[in-house]
Amino acid sequence: MIILNGGSSSGKSRMARCLQDVLPGHWLAFSVDDFVDALPEKLQGAEGGIEFAEDGGVSVGAEFRTLEKAWTAGVVAMVRAGARIVVDDVFLGGAASQERWREATAGLDVLWVGVRCDAEVAAAREAARGDRTPGMAAQQADLVHEGVTYDLEVDSSHAESVDCARAVAARVG
């Protein structure tokens, strides 16, 4: 299992797709965005669910955490059943977010990858995408890495996604 952590628009999803191409065997890719998209509408933008502030801030509530725990357990169950999986996530809680994954993946071989991206570069990508709340990328660029420990870090600011993926693939045993 490979867990990529980086802020919004840092290049994690594209890197995950590149990893599927460069890693041996077949790997599934799941994103925290997949989880958020699967939430019922009534939890999106609502207290208890996930809320996106006008300045790009993101807050999550108890219902979100309950469903996130179940989603995480489901992804981990697939790994335990033999699937190779790349997860791209945004550790809004820094070390606490990583700890939730560590507890769920206890006993598994996990490669922890930090995906760094300069705030200015991520903000430009965010603006070009047009599907993110402005300010989210800049706010998350450093926040998501606070207190998190990695086996490997890549910087996608000026590197191609495939080059970052190759660096990660070189660490997969």
ABEGO torsion letter per residue (X at the ends): XBBBBBBBGAGAAAAAAAAAAABBEBBBBBBAAAAAAABBAAABGBBGBBBBBAAGBBBBBAAAAAAAAAAAAAAAAAAAAGBBBBBBBBBAAEAAAAAAAAAAABGBBBBBBBBBBBAAAAAAAAAAAGABBBGAAAAAAAAAABGBBBABBBBAAABBAAAAAAAAAAABX
